[in-house]
Amino acid sequence: MSDTRRRVKVYTLNEDRQWDDRGTGHVSSTFVERLKGISLLVRAESDGSLLLESKISPNTAYQKQQDTLIVWSEADNYDLALSFQEKAGCDEIWEKICQVQGKDPALDITQDPIDESEEDHFEEIPETTHLVELPPCELGRLEEIADLVTSVLSSPIRREKLALALMSEGYIKKLLGLFRVCEDLDNREGLHHLYEIVRGVLFLNKAALFEVMFSDDCIMDVVGCLEYDPALVQPKRHREFLTKTAKFKEVIPITDSELRQKIHQTYRVQYIQDIILPTPSVFEENFLSTLTSFIFFNKVEIVSMLQEDEKFLTEVFAQLTDEATEESKRRELVNFVKEFCAFSQTLQPQNRDAFYKTLANLGILPALEIVMGMDDLQVRAAAIDIFSYLVEFSPSMVREFVMQEPQQTEDDVLLINVVIKQMICDSDPELGGAVQLMGLLRTLIDPENMLASTNKTEKTEFLSFFYKYCMHVLTAPLLANTAHDKNSKDQSEGSAKINPVCPDNFQTAQLLALILELLTFCVEHHTYHIKTYIMNKDLLRRVLVLMNSKHTFLALCALRFMRRIIGLKDEYYNRYIIKGNLFEPVINALLDNGTRYNLLNSAIIELFEFIKVEDIKSLIAHIVDNFYKALESIEYVQTFKGLKGRYEQEKDRQSQKLSRYRRDARSLDEDEELWFNDDEEDEDGEAVERRMDEEFSDSYEKFMEAKKGAANGANSAKSAPIPAASPAVPSNNSSSSSVKTVALPATPVVKVSPVHWALKRRSSSWYVSILSASLSVGFRRLWLVWWITLTTRTKRKTTRRTSLPESDPA
């Protein structure tokens, strides 16, 4: 029970004079050693963190308002408020504050705020003067009362004392009684004085007075007093508007009388603040801060009471989606939900989160899906406003709902497709609703506000859903308005520049511009999905048809779309542009624009300048090869000459690189070339080749036999005699020579390698040409290195073997 009694919300007043909710927790008063005094502590009910730690200062003015609010200021322009769930808890903390300051808990304010200009005179005010002495409440004293009320507004101390006097004597109700008398007597002078009095009482900025003035039995008389402004020739008829023109409609009967009374009171007080009271001057802007707070807390209370009444809200949504509900009734229901969501904007994020979750559980999104497809423009407009509240607060909640729909319904009635169709079919010539819906779609498909978890990625799942079920609906108007005949290539060059289906209707052009803006956003933020869609649908070609539009803003939108694609510097996109020759409509638009220096001209030149600066080689080569003759006459910028220069530089670089590869591949060392030339001298036609083949065959067989003999054992190898066919070896020191020649083949080993013999059958230049023609540059170089290494090694072995006996040290 104590927890409920001490449960509070902490509020601070921001620079816009609006109350910000700092959280919900439980308040206590205890001695804090660090602050050296009794302090108010509020700990969050969610995690126990400290929301507020405020020492009860003896000189701080605390105010109790509406039985459940305690308000005070801790520093200049820093106001705090505690809103209690129960009156008993508020009274308990209020008594503690009064005990620390030594004040009477019966009062609603603990201190008289002292203005700096009055500090010097404060000691002159007698302590016995607790209240301002009010004149008797009579018709003849109205002027005196009005002068008194007007005179105290400049003094905070006297304002406080006057407020206390008005409360203690029940003076407000007596004044309102005089108003009825003056109106019956048509006493205009008295009515003008009452206007000044009531206006001054409102400027006292006291919640306790507001509770009296805005009660059911007094508020209409207060409004009546404010009708008789002395500056007006004839009085306003505010009461007539509130009682006859403004009708309170209960779409579903409200059984809670307190809730109904709170709704009436809030509407009327809001009317007083916004309509009746004049705009306050610079010196009066703070006089009505308590009135703003009064309205704010009323709205919070209304939303909370409606949210807790699940039976009421369930009935609202049941009737909203019922096909048997009359159109007029449905319109009232939608408007009620719209106002309900508008009131929720006064809630802080954590409370608003709970509010929208309640609406989601009750079926707000399926209801909107039905309502947004109706023919009633007012109903559709209200539904769009409700949808915008939901998307702006929680786009993830909307995405989660729409991703579950394909399992339950067809593509045509998906919520996002309904929204897209509403955007496309907007009847407003200025497309106000379409612009609003485009912004909401952009929020929904923005990856920046998509959450990622360990189990699933919202971004991947939702974008896959969107491109599968919704993208074709979004692009349908664009594709329909840029359809072209495949045989149009046969048209003359002049007629090809004018596309007969390019939209000239301003409203259609505006719609296509909105769609292009959304697609451009997709190019920038959706890499894989939009790339696949553009390639499959050849979308860029269709978009560039709009370069022929007479509406320059639409042509610029098409150009911006292409600029975003090129700005990604993605070679897949670049190859797609080159293959489709998609620069042609852009260059045609530049040439058709002529010498006019306008935004279209600058945007196209910026596109080519970007390609030049970023040195996108594939696009530069394509542009120069295909369009330079048409562009070379443009000399007022150096962009196209710069592209030509880049192209020539790259061409020279490639030529040098190619020539270097060829030189490396074909050049041989002089020693290698000489070696080949020497070998070629030994070759003498086909007879020589046949003889060498036979010799190679015999030598190879004998070599293999010798190798097998060597494998049988080192001893037998050492004692093996030199074959008869081997070259002559000196006879002296035969043992030594036999050791050195044991591993040699049995036949002359001038050329023993099979590869060597094969290479010897062709000249060196012939093999180089074959390798150069058949292999790539890099692979050719590898083969060349291997070949040179092999032939060099073979030559060295041959030389060493033939000269071995001569170099024998024995």
N, C-alpha and C positions, 0 to 999 in steps of 0.2 A: 504493500500500500504506500509505503514511504517513497519507493522508486517512482511510482506514478505521480505522486504529489510533487516531487522534486524534478520531474522531467521538463526540460525547457529547450527552446530554440534560441541560439545566439545570433543576433543581427548587428550589422554595422551599417552606418549611413555613408553611401559613396558620394563622389563629387557631383553626381547628377541628382542628388537628394532622393535617391532610391535606396531601399533597404536590401542589403545583401545577406543571404542566409549563410552563416559560417558553420552550421552543423547542429545536430541534436544530441543532447547529453543530459546529465544529471548534475544539479547545482548543489553546492554545500558552502557553508561559511565556516572558516577555520583560521587559526593563527598561522601565518607563514613567517618563518624566522628570517628569510631573506628580505622580505618586504617590511618586517618589523611591525606587523599589525594584522588585524582581522581582515581577511580577504574573501572575495567571492571566487570560487573555483568551479569550473564546469568541465567535466570529463566526458568525452564522446562515448555514446552507448555502443558504438560498433567495435572500437578497438581500445578504448580507455585513454586515448591521447588527450592532452590538455587543450581544450578549446578556448578557455578564458581563465586568466589569473589577474584579478583586479582588486587592489587594496581599497577598502572602504575608507575614503579620506574624509576627515571631519568637515572639510570645506567644499566638498562636491555636492552639487544639487541633484538629488535623485527625485524622479517623478513616478508616481504610480498611475497608470492609465488603464481604463476599461477593465479593471479588476484583475487582469491577468498579465499586465505589462509593467515592467520597470525600466525606465529610460534614464540615461545620464550621459554626461560628456566628460571624457577623461583628459582631453587636450583640445586645442583649437581645431574646430572642424572635424572632430572625431567623436561621433555619437555612438553609443552602444545601447542595446535593448535586449532584455530577456523576456521571452514570451512563454508563459507557464501553461502547462496542459490543464492544471486545476487551479481554481481560485485559492484554495487552502494553502497550496505551496507558495503562491505569490505573497499571501498575507504573512506567512512564516518568515520568508526572506526579508520582506519589508519591515517587519518588527525587528529583525536583527540589525538592519541598516539603521533604523531609527534609534535602536539601543546604543549603537556605537557612536552616533552623532548626538545623542541626548535629545531627540525630538519626539514629538507626540505621534504615535502611529496612526492616529485618526486623520492626520493631514495627508494630502496627496503629493506634497512637495516638502523636502527636508531643508532646503536652503532658499534664500532669496538671491537670485543671481545678481551680481554686482557689476555694473557697467564701469569700465575704466574711467569714464568721464565723471562718474558720480562717487568714486571712492573718496575723494576729498570731502564730499558733503555728507557722506554716510553717517558720520558721527553726529551731525547736526539733527538727524531725524530722531525724534523721541522714541524710546523703546516701547512706550505705551501705545504708539500709533501702529497697531497691528493690522488694521484694515482701513481701506479708504471709506470715508463716510459718504454714503450714497443719498442723494435727495429722495424725498418720498416719490413713489411711483404714481404720479398723477398727470393728467393731461396738461396742466399748466406748467409742469416742470420738465417737459420733454426736451425743450431747448437746452436747459441746464444739464440734463443728463447727457445729451449729445455732446456738449462742449467738454464735459468731464471725460467721457470715453475717448474722444479724439485727442485730448491733451495728454493722456497717459501713454499713448502708443510709442512715444520717443524714449520712455524710461522703462527699462526692464523691471526695476524694483516696483514701480507703481503699477505696471501691468500685472505683476504677480499679486499685488495687494488687491487690485480691482477684481481680478478673477476670483480670489477667495471671498471677497464681499458679495459678488454676484451669486456664488454658490451657496453661501451660508444663509442668505435671506430669501432664497427661492425667487430672486428678482427677475429671472428670465421669463418665467411663466406669467408674472404680473405684467411685464412689458408686452408680451404677446396678447394678453387680454386687452390692453389699451389699443393695440393694433386693430382688433376687431371692432372696438368702439369707434375709432377714428374712421375706419372704412364705412361703418354704418352711417356716420355723420358726414361722410365725404370731406373730412378735415384734411385737406392736402398738405397744409403746413405741418400738422402733426405727423402725417405719413412720411413726409420728407425727413423729419427729425428721426423717426423710427428707422428709416433706411440707414442713416448715418450711425445710429446706435448699433443696429444688428451687424452692419459691416464692420464696425470697430470691435465688436465682441468676437467676431470670427478672426480678426487679426490679433486677438490676444493669444491665439495659437495654443489653446488649452483643451486637452482631450476630455477632461471632466465636463467642461461646458458643451463640447460637441455631443457628448452622450445625452445631455438634456435637450439641446436644440434639434438634434436629428432623431429624436424619438418619434414614434408614430403620431402622438397627439400634438406635437409641436412643429414638425418639419414643414408642413404646408403653410403654417403661419409665418415661418421664417422666410420661405420662398415668397409669400405675399409681401412681406416688408421690403424685400429686395426688388420688387417690381417698381417701387416708387422712387426711382432715381431722380433727384432734383434736376439733373442735366437733361432729362427727357421731357418733351412736351406732353406726351401721353404715356401712361404706364405700360410696361410689357405685360403680356398675358401668359406668364410661365405656368401658373397653376392650371390654367385651362389646357395647356399642352400636356402637362403631366397626368392630368386626370381623364382627359377625353381623347386627345390625339395619340399619346403613347399608351399602347395597350400591352398589358402583361399577358403573354400567351404561355399557358402550361401545356406543352406538347404531350406530356405525361403528367397526370395530376400529382402534385407534390403534397404528400401527407404530413410532412414535418413543418409545423407552423413556424418554428424558429428559423428554419432555412428560408421559408417564403418571406418572412419579415426581413431577414438579412439581405435578400436579393433586392427587395423594394428599397431598402435604406441605401444600399450601395449605388443603385441606379440614380436615385435622387441626389445623393451627395456628389456623385460624379457630375451630374447635371449642374449643380450649383457651382462646382469648381470650374468646369469647362465652359459653361454658357452664361451663367448669371454674373459671377464676379468678374470685374474687369481685369485685364492683364496687369499683374502687379508691377510696380516700378522697380528700379534697381534697389531702392531702399526698403521695399516691401516684399521682396521675393522670398525672404526667409519667414515671413509672418504666417504663411500657410503650409509650412513643412509638416506640422502635426496633422493637418487635414489630408495631405498626401499619404502620410503613414496610416491614417484612419482608413482610407480607401484600400490601401495595400493589404492591410491585415484582414479587412473584410473579405477581399477576394480570395485570399489564402484560405480563410475559413469556409467560404462557399465551396471551393474546389474540394476541400477535404471532406466536407459533409456529403457532397454528391458522390465522391469517389467511394465513400464507405457504404453508400446505399446501393448495393449490388442489384437489388430487385428493380430499382428505378432505371439504372443504366441497361440492364438486360432487356427490359421492356422497350427502351428506346431503340436498341439495335434490332430487336425482333421486328418491330413495326417498320423500321427503315428498310429492311431487306424483304419484307412481305410484299408479294406482287399485288395483293388485294388492297394495299394502302393507297388512299387517294393521293393525287399529285399535290394538292395543296397541303395535305397533312405531311407528305414526305418532304416538301420544301421547308416546312416549319421544323421538322426533325433535323434536317441537314443544317439549317441555320443555328439550331440550338447546339449541335455538336461543334460547329465552327466557333460560336461564342465560348463554349466550354473550353476548347483548345486555346482560344485567345486569353482567357482568364488564367490558364495554366502557365502562361509565359511569366507570370509574377512569381511562380515557384522557382526554387533553386534547383540546380541540376539533379541532385540526388532525389529530391521529391518529384521532379518532373519525370525522372526515369521510372519511378514507381507508377506515376500517373499514366504514362504511355504504355507501360506493360499491362496495366489494368485494361486500357482500351484495346490492346492487341488480343488479350485473352477473351474479351467480349466480342471480337470479330470485326474490328474497325476496318481492316484491309479488305476482306471479302465484301463488306458493305460498300466501300468506296468503289470497288470494281464494278458493282452493279449500278451505283448511282452515277458514276462518271460516263456511263454509256447511254444515259437518258437524253431525251430531246430538250428538256427544260434548261434554258441557258442559265437561269439563276441557280438551279440545283447543281449544274455542272461547275459553275464558278465557285460556289461554296465548297464543293467536293475537292476542287483543285487546291483551295486554300487549306483545307484540312490535310490533304496529302503533303503539301509543302511543310506544314508543321511537323509531320511525322518524319519526312526525309531529312529536314534540317536538324532534327534532334537525334535521330538514330537511323542512318541509312543502312546499317547492318541488319536491323530488324526488318526493314522492307525487303532487302536482298534475300534474307533467309526465307521470308514468306514466298517470294516469287519463284525461288528455286525449287520449292515443293509443289508448285502448281502443275507442271507438265504431267505429273503422275495422276492428276485429278481432272484435268480439263484439256481442251484443245488449244492450239496455238493462238487462234483468233481472239480468244477471250482472256488471254493472260493479262495480268495487271499492267505490266510494262507496255505490252502492245496496245492496250486500251489508252494508256497515256500518250504513246506515240501517235495513235490515230487522232486523239484530241488535238495534239499539236499540229498535225497535218490538216485537219478539217476546221481549224479556227476560223470563224467567220468575221472576226474583227479585222478591218482593213489594215490596221497598224500591227496586227498579230501580237497584241499584248499578252494574251493567254499562252500563245505558242512560245514566246520568249521566256515566260515563267516556267513552262514545262520543260523547255530545252535546258534551262539551268538546273532543274531537278534531275533530269536524266544525266546531265554531266556530273552531278554529285554522286549519283548511283554508280556510274561506271568509272569513277576516279579511283585508281589503285591506291592513292595516298591514304584514303580513309578505310581501306579494307584490312581486316584483321587476319593474322596468320597464327595458326596453332600447330602443335606438334603432330596431330593426327591428320589434319586437312588444311588446305590453303584456300581461304575464301576467294582470293584473287583469281586463282586458276579455275575454280569451279564456277564462279559467277560469270567470268568472261567467256568460258566455254558455253555456258547456258545462253548468254546474251547473243553471241555470234551464231549460235545454232537456231534459236527460236525467234530472235527479235531483229537482227541486223537487216534481214531482207525487207522487213516492214519499214524500217527507217529509210532505207535507200530506194524504196519503190518509186517515190515521186521523182527522184533524181534520174533513175534509169528510164522512167517513162518519158521524161521531158528531154532526154538526150539520145533517144533511140535514133538510129541512122540506118539508111539502106546500105547493105554490104556492097552494092554495085555503084555506090556513090563515087568510087575511085575513077569510074569511067567518065565522070563529069569533067567539064573544062576546069582549068586551073582557077579562073576567075570566079566561077559559080561555086567552087568548092569552099570558098572562104565564107560563104553565107549558108548557115544551116537552117533549113526551113522550120525545124521543130524547136529551135532555141527559144525559150520563153520570153515573150515581150510583156506579159502581164506583170504589173508591179508587185501584186500580192504574191504571185507564184515565184517571182524572182526573190522576194524577201524570204519565202519559205525555203527555197533552195539554198539561200545564203546561210540560213540557220542550220540546215542539214550539213552543209559543207563545214561550218564552224565546228560542229560536233565530230565530224569525220576527221578534221584536222587535229582535234584534241586526241582522237583515238590513235592517229599516226604517231603523235608525240609520246603517248603514254602506254599504248598497247603494241608491243613489238611483233610478236609471233602471229597473233590472231588477225590483226588488221592486214599484215603483209600477205598472209594466205588468202584473205578475202579479196584484196586488191588484185592479186595475180589471177585468181580463179574467175573473177568477174570482169577482168580488164577495166577496172574502175577508173583508173587515171585517164584512159582515153575518153571515157564517157564524160568525166568531169571537165576535161579540156575543151569539149564542145562548147562549154559556157564562155570560153574566151571570145566567142562571137557575139555575145549578148550586147544589146544596146545599153544595158544597165551596167555602168562601169563598176559599181560596187560588187556585182555578181562575178564579173570577170576577175576582179581582184581576189575574191574568195577562191575561185578556181586556181589562180596563180599561187595563192598562199598555200593551198593544199599541196601543189607540186613542190613548192619551196620547202615545206616541212619534210617531204619525202627525200629530196636531194640533201637537205641538211643533216639527215642521218648518216650520209656517206656509206651507205650499205651497197655492196657490189651487186647483190641480188636485184635491188631496185634499179641500179644503174644499167644492168644488162637488160632488164625489162623495158626501160625507157629507150635504150638504143635499139633493141629489136623491134619495138613498135614505132620507132621514128616519132616519138612523142614531143620532140622539141619543135616540130613543124608548126602546130597551132600557136605556140608561144611566139615564134619568130614572125609568123604571119600577122599576129596582133601587133607586134612591135613595128613592123613595116607599114601596116594599115594606119597606125597611129601617126605616122609621118613625123614631122618636126615639132609636133605639139609637146610642150614640156609640162607634163601632168603626172599624176600619181601612178598611172598605169605604166608610163614610160620609165619612171624611176624604179618601180618595183621589178620590171623585167630586167633592166640593166643591173640591178642589185643581185638578181638571181645569177646572171652570168659572171658578175664580179666575184660572187662567192665561190663559184666553180673555179675561177682563175686563182683566187687567193689560196683556196684549200688544195689546189693542184690535183683535182680529180681527173686522172689521166685518161680514163676510158671515155668520160664525157667530153673532155677537151678534144680528143682525137675525133670523136663522132661529130662534134659541132664544126670543127675546122674542115673535115673531109666533106661534109654535106652542105654546110650553110655559109662558109666563109665568103664566097663570092657575093652572096646577097647582103652580107654584113660589113664588108670591107669599106663601103662608102660612108659608114657611120664613124665620123672622126671627132665629134664633139666630146666623146669620152674615149679613153685609151683601152677600154675593156677588151674589145675584140682584137685589137692589135696585140694586146697582152696575151690573149688566148693563142693567137697565131705564134707568138714568140715562145710560149710554153710548149706548143706543139713541135716547133722546129728544134728546140732544145732536147726534147725527149727523143725525137727522131735521130738527131746526131748521136745522142748517148747510146741508143740501141745499135746504130751502125758501128760505132767504135767497139762496142762490146762484142758484136758478131764478128768483126774483123779480127779482134784479138783471139777469139776462140778458134777461128780458122787458122790463124798463124800458129798458135800453140799446137794445133792438131797436125799440121802439115810439116812443120819445121823439124829437122832432125840434126843431131850433132854431126859435125864434119867427119869424125872418126867412124860413126856408124855408116854414113853415106859411102865413104871410101871402102869400108869393109864389104859393103854390098857390091860395090863396083869390082873389087878384087874377086869376089866369088863368082860374079857373072862372067868374068873372063874364062873361067874353067868350064863353063857350060857351052856345049857345042851341038845344039840341035837336038832332035829327038833321039838319035843314037846314044848320045851322052846321057840323056835322061833315063833311057832303058837300062844302060849299063849301071848307072847309079842306083836304080831301083833294085837290080839284082844284087849288087854289092851290099846295099842296105839290108836286103833280106838275109843274105848269108851272115853278114856281120851281126845282125840282131840275134839270129839263132845261136851263134857261137858265144855271143855276150851273155845270153840267158843261161847257157850251159856252164860258163865260167862262174856265173853268179851262184848257181846251184852248188857247184863244187866248193865255192867259198863258204856257203852256209853249212856244209857238212863238217867243217872243222878247220881251225886256224892252222894246225900242223900240216895237214895235207895241202892247204893253200900255200904255205911257205915253200913246200918242196915241189910244187907244180912247175913243170918246165915251160919255158916261153914258147908259144906256138911258132911253127915254122913261118907262118905268114906275117909275123910281127916285124916291125922295122928292125934294122940291124942295130945291135948293141955291142959295145966293146967287150972283148973276151976277158980282159983282166979283171980280177975281183968279181967273179961271177956271182958269188953269194950275195954280195952287197947289191948288185944290180937286180938280182932276182927278187929281193925283198921289195925294192921300190917299184917293180913292174908287175907284181903279182896280181894286183886288182885291175889291171888294164884289160880291155877287150882283146880278143885273139886276132882281130883284123885291124887294118889301119883305121884309126879313130879320128880322122880329120873332121868328119861330121857324123856323130853317132845319135844325136837326138832326133826322134821322129818329127817333132815340130820343126826342128831346124831343117831337116831334109825337105819337108813340105814347103817351107818358106823359101828355100833355095830355088825351088822350081819357078818362082815368079820374082820379078824385080821388086825392089823395095818400094818404088813409087806406085807400082800397081796395087800393092797391098794397102798402102796409105789411102789411095783413092777409093778402094772398096770400103775400107773402114769409115772414111769420111762420109760416104754416101749412105751407108746403112745404119749408122749408129747416131744417137743424139750427141750433142757436144760434150756433155759431162761424161757420159758413158764411153764415148770415143776416146776421151783423154785417158780414162782408166785402162782401156785396152792398149793404147799406145805405150803407156808406161810399162805395162806387163810385157809387151812385145819387145821393147827396147832392152828391158832388163834380161829377158830370156836370151835374146840373141847375143847380148854382151857377155853374159855368163857362158854361153856355149863357145863363143870365140876365145874367151880366156882359157877355158878348159882345153880347147884344141891346141892353143899355143903352148900351154904348159905341158901337155902330153907329148907333143912332137919335139919339144926342146928338153925334155926331162933327162935323157942320157947325157946330153952335153953339159948340163948343170950339175951332174953328180959330183960331189966333192971327192969321191974316191978316184 
